[in-house]
């Protein structure tokens, strides 16, 4: 995560290796993550984000994946707050 206040919206990229599964599984996970981030856009600060996933991510339900994304966004917000305080 790199916070950039000059951006009007976050720029998100996804890193999904072959350990996740085949192209179908990787694309499905990417679409699910994209949808979750759309619904949580109010929590995402403008900046650059690279989101990766572990091999077990394809087995998570949409709700479980949402919980993981919430946790990730919370950590990003905390990190940004610490950087702003310096």
C-alpha positions as CSV (number, residue, x, y, z in Angstrom):
1,X,0.0,0.0,0.0
2,X,1.2,3.4,-1.0
3,X,-1.1,6.3,0.1
4,X,-1.3,9.0,-2.6
5,X,-3.7,11.9,-1.8
6,X,-3.4,13.1,-5.4
7,X,-5.4,10.2,-6.6
8,X,-9.2,10.5,-6.7
9,X,-9.7,6.7,-6.1
10,X,-7.6,3.7,-5.2
11,X,-5.6,1.9,-7.8
12,X,-5.8,-1.8,-7.0
13,X,-3.8,-4.7,-8.6
14,X,-4.1,-8.4,-7.9
15,X,-1.2,-10.9,-7.7
16,X,-2.5,-14.4,-8.1
17,X,0.1,-17.1,-8.7
18,X,-0.5,-20.6,-10.0
19,X,-0.5,-22.1,-6.5
20,X,-4.1,-20.6,-6.2
21,X,-5.3,-22.9,-8.9
22,X,-6.1,-22.7,-12.6
23,X,-7.0,-19.6,-14.5
24,X,-10.7,-20.2,-13.7
25,X,-10.1,-20.2,-10.0
26,X,-7.8,-17.2,-10.1
27,X,-10.2,-15.2,-12.1
28,X,-13.1,-16.1,-9.9
29,X,-11.1,-15.0,-6.8
30,X,-10.1,-11.8,-8.5
31,X,-13.8,-11.0,-9.3
32,X,-14.9,-11.8,-5.8
33,X,-12.2,-9.5,-4.3
34,X,-13.0,-6.7,-6.8
35,X,-16.7,-6.9,-5.8
36,X,-15.8,-6.9,-2.1
37,X,-13.6,-3.8,-2.5
38,X,-16.4,-2.0,-4.4
39,X,-18.8,-2.6,-1.4
40,X,-16.1,-1.3,1.0
41,X,-14.9,1.6,-1.1
42,X,-15.6,4.1,1.8
43,X,-12.9,2.3,3.8
44,X,-10.2,2.4,1.1
45,X,-7.9,5.4,1.1
46,X,-6.7,6.8,-2.2
47,X,-3.4,5.2,-3.2
48,X,-1.8,2.1,-4.8
49,X,-2.6,-1.4,-3.5
50,X,-1.3,-4.8,-4.5
51,X,-3.5,-7.6,-3.2
52,X,-2.2,-11.2,-3.1
53,X,-3.8,-14.3,-1.9
54,X,-2.8,-17.6,-0.4
55,X,-3.8,-20.9,-1.9
56,X,-6.6,-21.5,0.6
57,X,-8.4,-18.3,-0.4
58,X,-10.4,-20.0,-3.1
59,X,-12.0,-22.3,-0.4
60,X,-13.3,-19.3,1.6
61,X,-17.0,-18.4,1.4
62,X,-17.9,-14.8,0.2
63,X,-18.6,-13.8,3.8
64,X,-15.3,-15.3,5.1
65,X,-13.4,-13.6,2.3
66,X,-15.1,-10.3,3.2
67,X,-14.0,-10.7,6.8
68,X,-10.4,-11.1,5.6
69,X,-10.7,-8.0,3.4
70,X,-12.0,-6.0,6.3
71,X,-9.1,-7.1,8.4
72,X,-6.7,-6.1,5.6
73,X,-8.3,-2.7,5.2
74,X,-8.1,-2.1,8.9
75,X,-4.4,-2.9,8.9
76,X,-3.9,-0.5,6.0
77,X,-5.7,2.3,7.8
78,X,-3.7,1.8,10.9
79,X,-0.5,1.8,8.9
80,X,-1.5,5.0,7.1
81,X,-2.3,6.6,10.4
82,X,1.1,5.8,11.8
83,X,2.8,7.2,8.6
84,X,0.7,10.4,8.9
85,X,1.8,10.8,12.5
86,X,5.5,10.8,11.7
